[in-house]
Structures are given as C-alpha cells and as structure tokens.
Amino acid sequence: MPRFERTNAAIFVYTYKEGPLAGLGHDLRLRVTRCLIEISEDLSEIRAEVEPSLEVDAAWSRQGRFHQLSPKEKRAIEQAIRTEVLVFREPISFASSSILIEGGSARIEGTLTLAGVTSSIALSAQKEVAAQGLERSLDRWQARFPLLLTDFGLRPYRAALGALRVKNQIEIEVKV
C-alpha cells in the first residue's frame, strides 16, 4: 500500500474570519505537520491518520492575495492553535468505505474521526497528471471539502469577547 507523508503529500486547513473585528484578523491556510495517508494499489481503500498539528502556511486578504505574516504573528497564531483550538490530543483518522472512480474524478465516502467524534463524510477528488515519464505518468490527486467544527464538538476560535472569530465552516484540502 503506497504511503504518503509530509514529504510527498500535503493537508491544508483553510479558516475564515468573521465578526465586527474581522478586519483585524486573518483568513488562514494552515498546514498539517504530521500525517500518514495510505492508498491501496488498486485505489479501492484509503486510510489516513493525522496528528493534531498545524503550522501557519499563509494568510490572505479580502482581495484574495496571499501575504506573509511576521514571525511574531505566526508564533502568536500557532500558540493560540496549540492552546485553544487543538485542545484534543487524539489523532484524526479517516477510513474509506467506498471509492467510485470515473475518469479523472473520484467520489470517496468514509468515516472521519475528529476530537473523539466519528461522522460519515463524502467528498470528491480530481486527478491531475503532474509529470510524464518513460515508464509511467505520475498522477496527483486533490480533494477539497468543507467541515463544520461544531459537528465534531469543536468550538470555533474566538477573540475580543467574540467580536473576532473563526467561521464554523472550514475547508480541508488534501493533495497526494
């Protein structure tokens, strides 16, 4: 079963700000730092285990432009993530129950366990042919799907008495 880790895969978490003081916050792309994804050779089974570990990868403005955060801003956000957001310690896991591949798309159903809560999810993935070689092409798959934090018993991050907060719906992007 092929294995994918941080060196050959990426999992990103996209968060979005809201509230009266949203202009003071950042929409963020966070990168999972420790993960293991296993996909069967025949693409019939996917298993993933993700440690609750995130680092700030990028931030963007309302105009959709990415911008760099200062090291101090990154440290403050990552500290808040460790102490106020990822308060659970259990690994996050996913196990597929069915995979339907049609051409360059796949519909994947399975169970996701996050913060001790297990829920069924369905998502779509697209195949991109990344490079051509003499022996075979290297296919890359990408999926992006929404999650509601409250579905898993998690409270979206709040600051300034709730005047600045993270939206309940986040997006997860997986690239292998």
N, C-alpha and C positions, 0 to 999 in steps of 0.2 A: 504494500500500500504506500504510494508516494506520500511524503511528509513535507509540510510547508511550515516554516517558522519565519521569524522576522527578517531573515536574510533573503528569503525568496517569496515572501507574501507580505501583505500589509492589511491591517484592520484600522480603519479610521472611525471616529465618533464625531459627528457634527452636532454642535449645540447652537441654539439661537436665543438671543436675549429678548426680554420684554419688560414692560413696566414703565412708570413715569421717568425713571432714571436710566432707561435703556441706552440712551446716548452716551452714558459714561462707561458702559460695558463693552464687551467684545463678543461677536459671533466667533466660535472657535472650531478648528479642526484639531482633534486630539488623536494621537497615535497610540495604539496598544503596544506596549513594550515587550510583553511575553505572551506568546501564543503557540499553539500546535494545531495544525489542521491536517487531517489525513483523508485522502480521497482514494477510493478503490480504483484499480487499473481500468475497470470497465465503466467507471463513473456511476455506479449503482449505489454507492454508500459514501456519506460524508460524516466525519466526526471532528469536532473541534473542542479544544479546551483553552480557555483564555484566563490568564491571571488578572485580577482587578488591578491593572497597572496602566496608567495613562501619562503621556507627556504632551505638552503643548507643541503642536506641529506648525500651526499657522493661525492667523486671525484675519478677518476681512471686514471691510466697511460696508455700509448700506449700498454703496455703488458696486459691490461685488469684487472689489480689488483687494487682493491679499496684501498685507503689510506685516512688517516684522514687529514683534513686541520686544521691549527692552529685556535684558536678562532679569532685572528686578521684577518686572511684570510677570514674566514666565514663572519665576520662583514663587511669587505670591499666588498665582492661579494654581500651580501644581501642588502647593501646600494646602490650599483650600480643597482641592480634589481629594488628596490623601486623608484629610482630617474630617471633612464634612460631606463629601459625596460618596466616596468608596468606603463607607463605614463597614460594609460586609467584607468578609475575608474568604468566603468560599469561591472557588474557581467558577467561571461562567462556562457552561457547556452547551453544545448543540449536537444533536444526532438526527440525521435524516431518517424519514420513514418512507418517502418516495421521491424519486427524481425522474422527471419526464423531459427528455432532450429531443428537440425538434430543430434541426439545422443548427444555427448558431445561438439558440436560446435554450434555457433550461428552466423548468418550474420545479422548485425544491420545497418540499414540505417536511416538517420535523418538529422536534421539541427543543425549546430553548430554556435553560435553567439559569436564572439570574437572581442573586441575592436570596437564594433558597426557594424561589418561586418558579415552577415549571409551567410553561404555556406552549400551546401549539402555534406555529407560525408558518407562513407560506411566503416565498419570495421568488423573484425572477433573477436569472443570471444571464449575462451575454458573453459570448466567446469573441475574443479578438485574436487574430493571427498576428503575433508580435514579431516573429522573425522566420525567415526561410533558411533551411539548412540543406545539405546534400542528402542526409538520411531522412529527416522528417521536419515538419514545422513545429515551432514551439508555440503552443496555444496558451493564452492567458484568459482567465475567466474573471468577471467582475459582477458583483451584486451590490445593490444599494437599496436599503429598505428602512421604513420608519419603525420606531418603537415608542410606546408611551411608558414613561418611567413609572407612573402610578400603577400600571398593570403588573408591575413586579414589586410593588410595595415600597418604591423609592420616592422620596420627596424631592422635587426639583430644587436646585440650589437657589437660595435667596440671600440677598444682602440689603443693607439700608432699610430694615424693617419691611422687606418685601417690595420696596419700590424699584429694585433691580433684581431680576430673577431669570432663571433659565426656563425656557418653554418646556412644557411637559413632553412634547414630541421631539425626539432626537432622531438622527439618521445614522445608520451603520453602513459602512462601505467595506467590502471585503474584496481583495484582489489576490488571486493566486495564479 
